[in-house]
Amino acid sequence: MSNKLQCLTCGRPFPEGQGVTFTLIGKSLEFHSKACAYAFLKDLVLSISEDCISPSLRDIESKYEDRLEKYKKGMEKKI
């Protein structure tokens, strides 16, 4: 029988291997659904000061813009 985990956001128990789990600064975070994970991560991001998150936000935004640009170039019709 699989181990039961408990959702950090709503407390709902769920079997290991399901849900969303990840480790952040050595602490395992477990959520039974992507909605609960989203709610937690949204609160986490909004609680971080602008000075701390600004450089990381720029880096990640640039990374995804580059990825999208490469995708669009790959989708162009080649004659």
C-alpha positions as a LaTeX table, in Angstrom:
\begin{tabular}{lrrr}
\hline
Residue & $x$ (\AA) & $y$ (\AA) & $z$ (\AA) \\
\hline
Met1 & 0.00 & 0.00 & 0.00 \\
Ser2 & 1.32 & 3.45 & $-0.89$ \\
Asn3 & 2.07 & 6.11 & 1.67 \\
Lys4 & $-0.47$ & 8.86 & 2.16 \\
Leu5 & 0.69 & 12.45 & 1.85 \\
Gln6 & $-1.18$ & 15.51 & 3.06 \\
Cys7 & $-1.82$ & 18.60 & 0.94 \\
Leu8 & $-0.04$ & 21.62 & 2.40 \\
Thr9 & $-2.78$ & 24.00 & 1.24 \\
Cys10 & $-6.05$ & 22.23 & 2.07 \\
Gly11 & $-5.00$ & 19.27 & 4.23 \\
Arg12 & $-6.53$ & 16.65 & 1.93 \\
Pro13 & $-4.75$ & 13.26 & 2.07 \\
Phe14 & $-3.60$ & 11.77 & $-1.23$ \\
Pro15 & $-1.51$ & 8.74 & $-2.27$ \\
Glu16 & 2.20 & 9.05 & $-2.96$ \\
Gly17 & 2.82 & 9.28 & $-6.70$ \\
Gln18 & $-0.14$ & 11.57 & $-7.30$ \\
Gly19 & $-0.48$ & 15.31 & $-6.90$ \\
Val20 & 2.31 & 17.87 & $-7.15$ \\
Thr21 & 5.43 & 17.53 & $-5.02$ \\
Phe22 & 8.71 & 19.42 & $-5.12$ \\
Thr23 & 11.53 & 20.40 & $-2.81$ \\
Leu24 & 12.38 & 24.02 & $-2.08$ \\
Ile25 & 15.33 & 24.94 & 0.18 \\
Gly26 & 15.43 & 21.39 & 1.53 \\
Lys27 & 11.73 & 21.26 & 2.47 \\
Ser28 & 9.36 & 18.91 & 0.65 \\
Leu29 & 6.16 & 20.65 & $-0.48$ \\
Glu30 & 3.21 & 18.38 & $-1.29$ \\
Phe31 & $-0.09$ & 19.36 & $-2.91$ \\
His32 & $-2.98$ & 17.13 & $-3.96$ \\
Ser33 & $-3.76$ & 19.22 & $-7.07$ \\
Lys34 & $-2.25$ & 21.83 & $-9.34$ \\
Ala35 & $-4.83$ & 24.33 & $-8.06$ \\
Cys36 & $-3.53$ & 23.98 & $-4.49$ \\
Ala37 & 0.08 & 24.21 & $-5.72$ \\
Tyr38 & $-0.80$ & 27.33 & $-7.72$ \\
Ala39 & $-2.49$ & 28.98 & $-4.73$ \\
Phe40 & 0.57 & 28.32 & $-2.54$ \\
Leu41 & 3.09 & 29.49 & $-5.14$ \\
Lys42 & 1.05 & 32.61 & $-5.90$ \\
Asp43 & 1.06 & 33.55 & $-2.19$ \\
Leu44 & 4.79 & 32.81 & $-2.02$ \\
Val45 & 5.66 & 34.97 & $-5.03$ \\
Leu46 & 3.45 & 37.85 & $-3.92$ \\
Ser47 & 5.00 & 37.83 & $-0.43$ \\
Ile48 & 8.56 & 38.28 & $-1.76$ \\
Ser49 & 9.82 & 41.88 & $-1.93$ \\
Glu50 & 10.25 & 43.46 & $-5.37$ \\
Asp51 & 13.99 & 43.96 & $-4.84$ \\
Cys52 & 14.54 & 40.25 & $-4.28$ \\
Ile53 & 12.42 & 38.93 & $-7.12$ \\
Ser54 & 13.17 & 41.50 & $-9.83$ \\
Pro55 & 16.49 & 40.05 & $-11.13$ \\
Ser56 & 15.13 & 36.50 & $-11.21$ \\
Leu57 & 11.94 & 37.64 & $-12.92$ \\
Arg58 & 13.94 & 39.37 & $-15.67$ \\
Asp59 & 16.10 & 36.28 & $-16.23$ \\
Ile60 & 13.16 & 33.89 & $-16.39$ \\
Glu61 & 11.11 & 36.22 & $-18.57$ \\
Ser62 & 14.03 & 36.51 & $-21.01$ \\
Lys63 & 14.46 & 32.73 & $-21.06$ \\
Tyr64 & 10.80 & 32.16 & $-21.95$ \\
Glu65 & 10.79 & 34.95 & $-24.55$ \\
Asp66 & 13.79 & 33.30 & $-26.25$ \\
Arg67 & 12.05 & 29.92 & $-26.12$ \\
Leu68 & 8.88 & 31.39 & $-27.66$ \\
Glu69 & 10.88 & 33.14 & $-30.38$ \\
Lys70 & 12.62 & 29.85 & $-31.31$ \\
Tyr71 & 9.24 & 28.10 & $-31.38$ \\
Lys72 & 7.77 & 30.77 & $-33.69$ \\
Lys73 & 10.77 & 30.51 & $-36.04$ \\
Gly74 & 10.34 & 26.75 & $-36.16$ \\
Met75 & 6.65 & 27.12 & $-37.03$ \\
Glu76 & 7.29 & 29.48 & $-39.98$ \\
Lys77 & 6.39 & 27.97 & $-43.32$ \\
Lys78 & 9.50 & 27.09 & $-45.30$ \\
Ile79 & 9.23 & 27.33 & $-49.07$ \\
\hline
\end{tabular}
